[in-house]
Amino acid sequence: MIFDLGAANHDPAAIIDPDRFDTGRDNRRHLAFGHGQRYCIGAPLARIEVQVVFTALTSRFPDLRLATDPRELTVDADTLTRSLARLPVTW
């Protein structure tokens, strides 16, 4: 059985403005790492890695910013993880 991960975390009753990318959103009810018995054992490590990477990146490149309008970003619909097709940046 394969679930559509693109549909996860898009319930406006559970997540305010679910289609907006918000790094400051404090929502512990998302399903990115699974749930219950299927919860990802590596989730705490992944969260630490993301914090370390973005802290180092913004320290090294304090003027880093998107090189395009955020509305022009496209999601690669062919991937299971729904990644961005491109992420143009400038500094």
N, C-alpha and C positions, 0 to 999 in steps of 0.2 A: 504494500500500500504506500503510495506517495501522496503527501499533502501539498497543497499549493502554498508555499511559504510566502508568496507575494500577497496572499490574502490575510496573513497573520498580522496582528497589531494595527488593523485598520478599522476597528470598531469605535466610532465616535462616542459611544456610551462608556467605553473604558479608557480611551485615550483622546485627550483634547486635541483637535486639529491634527489627525493622524498622518496626513499627507505632507505636513510641513516638517522639514529637517530642523531639529531643535536640539543642540548639544546640551542645553541647560535643563531640558525636560527632566523632571524628577518623577518618573513613573516606574515603579517596581513590578508592575503587572504585565510587562511585555512578554512575548513568547520567544525571543531571540535565542535563548539557550534551552528551550524545551520547558517541560513542566513535570512536577511530581517525580515519579519513578524514572522518567526519561530525561531528567534534568542533566545538562552537560557537566561532567565532573571538572572540565577545564575552564568553566565560566569565570571563576575568580582570577585565574591566571590571565585569561584574555582581557579582563577589565584592567588589570595592572599593566599589561603590555600596551594597551591603548593609551592609558594615562602617561606612561613613560615616553612613548613615541610622540604624542602630540605636545608634551611639555618640551622635549628635546627639539622637535621641529620648530615650534614657535620661538624657542630661545635662539636657535641657530639662524632662523629667518624671520625676524620680528615683523617685517613688512609683507610677508606672504599673504596673498589674497587671490580670490578667483579672478581669472582673466576673461570672464564672460558673465553675462547675466545668468543668475541661478535658474531662471525659467528656461534657459536654453540647454541645460544639462539633460541628457537622455539616459534612460536605464536600458541596459542590454537585456531584453526580454527573453533571450535564448538561454540564459544561465539560471541554474537552480537557486543561486544566491541573490539574484537581482542586483548585480553590481552596475556601477556607472560605466557607460561606454567609453567616456573620456572625462578627465578632470583637469582642464587647463588652468594653470596657476601662473602667477607672476610675483616678483619681489623686487 
